[in-house]
Amino acid sequence: MQQNEWEKINDIVSKISEIDDIKAMREKFLRELKLLIYFDLADFCLSDFRAGKAVSLIDPVVISRYSKNFEELFTFKYEKQFEQFDYTKWVFSNPDSIVFKESDIINNDARMKSAYYINYLKPMDLVNVAGMSLAHNGTQLGAVNLYRTEKRGDFTDKDLYILNQFLPHLTRKLMVHYRESVKNLEKYKKTASFLTLEYNLSKREIEILKLVCDGKNNKEISETLSIAVNTVKKHMGNILYKFQVENRFQLVNYLIKNDKELFEDNNL
């Protein structure tokens, strides 16, 4: 490691420590990291803390040399088609933060014969993968994935060493975010007074909102409340409209970011 590289690492650590907005922090980190480690595409995801022990990565921030359409297609294909075939997903179940590259954790012959490689990584020409799983004492916090084309070659031991320097800083940053998110979200599950007044939610809509905050899908909500799935969908449409958001993630993210005393009494 050269002196200027150490100086850049310290500079990045300083910059991300000063950014409170977690999305802005992730974008800044990836943009600055590219000055130390070459990648063609990188994503920085958060863990859905409502998913319990299951690993669920959401809200990716993507930085690449490609178009926005390519980035969206790459993310869409993973989420909708290939996540179930991801042979590295077990890495994100590690109880503590680690750095990895795919060529170290899976036999390359087996990797190149897998459906994930053949149908996803290879057609997109992003076949070399390294990254970080960010966790603390069994709590999964997020993940960083770096991709390179076949022409660019695999990530090096030096690249992994550099990533390791950021592990404690990113873990600490995401742990603060996690604790604040859990604390803020709990406020939205105690009572209904503010929601009724501010957003004109009905009692049923508030019941559904609480279950959404618990991570339940439409089917689980219908079973909990003994109502039809189509009825749940109708209520969800009304809730999204009243909060002026497009989907569940945006809804929960809004609740987390707007730290208001929404539940001051226990009327439900």
N, C-alpha and C positions, 0 to 999 in steps of 0.2 A: 504493500500500500504506500502510495506517495503522499507527501505532506499536503498537497492540494486536494487530494481525495479525502483525507481526514478532515480538512477544513470544510469541504463541501458537506460531508456527513453532519458535522456539528452545525453547519448553517441550516440544513434541512430540519434537524431536530429542533433548533431554535424557532424556525418559522412555523412548524406545525404545532408547537406548544402554545403559540400565541393565538391560534385560530380556534374560536369556540364552536362555530358552526361545523358540524361533523361532516357534512357533504363537502363544504369548501375545503376543509382540512384534507379529505381524501383526494380531491382533485389536485390540490397543491402538492401533496406528497408524490403522486404519480408523475406530475410534470417535472418536479425537481429530481426525482429518481432517474428519469431518462437521461440526465446529464452524467450519471454515474454508471448506469447499466443500460445497454441498448436493448430495446424491445420494439416489436412491431405493433403489438397491442397489449394493453394491460387493463385489468378491472380490479376494483376494490369494493367488495360487498360487505354488508352488515349481516349479522345473524338475526333471524326473527326470534326474539327472546320469548315469544308466546308459544313457540313450538315445543317447549319442554326439552326432553332429551334428544329429540330428533334434530338432525342438522338441516337447517333451512336457511339458505343464503338469499338475501333480497337487496333491492335498491342498489344495483351496481353503478358505480362511477367508472366510465370507460374513457381511456386516453389511447389514441392510436395514430398511425400515419394514414389511416383509411378514411373514407367518407362516413358521414353520419349514418347513411343507409346501410353500409357494410357493418358498422358497429351494432346497429339495431338488429340486423339479421343474425349476426353471430350470437348475440345475447338471446334473441328469440328462439333460435334453433336449440340452444342449450336448455333453456327453461321448459320448452314445450316438447322436445323430442329426445334429447340425448342425456339429460341429467341422470336418468336411471341407469345409463350405461357407463357413467363416469367411474373409471377404475381407481381414481385417486380420492374419491369422496371420503373414504375411511380416514384419510389424513386429518380431515376437519373434525373428527371425533376425538382427537387427542386432547387430554385434559389441560395441557399447557401449550403455549406458543412454540411453534417449530417452523423451520425453513426446510424446503424440499425442492427437488427437481424430479420430474417423472422418470428419467433414465436411471435414477438411483433407487427408486422404490418399486419398479416393475421390470421384469425381463423384457428386453426390447423386441425380441421375436414375438412374444405373446402380445405385447402392446400393439405391434404393427398388424396383427391379425384380428384385433378386437374390432367390434362394431363401432365403438366410440372413435377409434383412430381412423378407420376406413371411411366411415360415413360422415364424420364431423370434422376432425382436425385436418385430415389430408385434403379434402376438397377446398377447405378454406386456406390451405397452406400456412397453418399455424401449428406446426407439428412439435416444436420444442417448447416445453412448459416448465416453469419454475414458480415458486410462490411462497407465501407465508400463511399459516393457519394461526389466527390470533385468539388465544383463549387464556383463561385464568382459573385455576382450581376447578376445572371441570365445566366452567361456564364458557360456551362458545361465543365469541364476540364479533368475529369477522374474518375475511380472507382476502388476500391479494394474489392474483394470478398474472404471471407475465408470459407472453407468447412470442416466439420467433419463427420466422419462415425456415424451411429446410436449408435454403441457401445461406442464411445467417449463422447456422450451426447451433449447437446446444449451449446452454448456460454453463459457465465455468465455476470452479470452486471459489474463485475470487468473487464472482457475482453473489454466490450464496453467503460468503463471508460478509460482504457489504450488507446484504439483507438482514443478516443476524444482528448488525449494529442497531437496527431500528426496532427490533422486536420488543424490548422493554418499554420503549417510548410509545409505540403504537398501542401496545397492550394496555398501558396505563391510561392513555387517552380514551380508548374505547371502553375501558372499565368505568371511567367517570361517566361517559355517555350512557352506558347500560344502567348504572345505578340511578341516574337522573330520570331515564326513560321509565324504568319500573316504578319509581316513586311517583312521577307525574301521572302515569297511566292508572295507578291505583286510585287516584283522586276521582277519576271518571267512573269509578265502579261503586261509589258509596251512596249517592243520592241523586235526585232528579231536578231539584229546584232551578238551578241555573240553566240547564238544558231546555227546560220547559219555557222559561222566560226569554232566553236569548235566541233559541233556534226553533221555537214552536214545535217541539217534538211531542208526540203523543206518548202515553205510558207504554204502549206496546213498542214503539220505536226506541224508547229508552231501554227497554228490556233487551231488544235485539242489539242495540249499540253496545251494551255491557258484554253480551256474548261474543260480539265481534272483537272486542278488546281482549277477550279470553282466548282468541285465536280460533273460534269455532267457525266452520263453514256453513253454508245454507242448509244442508241436510241435517247437520248436528243441531242447528238452531231450531229447525222444524220439529225435531224429535224432543228437544228440551221443552219447547213451548207448546207442543201438541198442535201445531198448525201445519198447513200444507207448505211445501217448498215454494210453490208459486206465490203464496201469500208472503213468505219471507222475502222473495225477490222483489215483490211490489213495495214492501216496507223499506228494503234496502235502497231501492231507487229513490224513494222519498227522502231518505236520510242523506244520501249522497247529494241530492239536489239542494237540500236545506243547508248543507255545509259547503256547497259549491266546490265539490271535489269530484274526481272522475272514477275512483276505485277505492277499494278497501285500504290499500296501503297508504294512499294519500289521506284517507280519513284518519287512520290511526296516527300517521305522522303529524297531522294537524293537531290532534289531541295532545300528542306528546310535546310539540313545540309551544303550544299555547298554554303556558303554565298558569291556569286560573283555578280558583277554588270552585270547581263545578259542582262538587258534591258536599254541601255543608250540613245537610241533615239526612235522615234515613227514612225517606217517605215510602220507598218500595219494599 
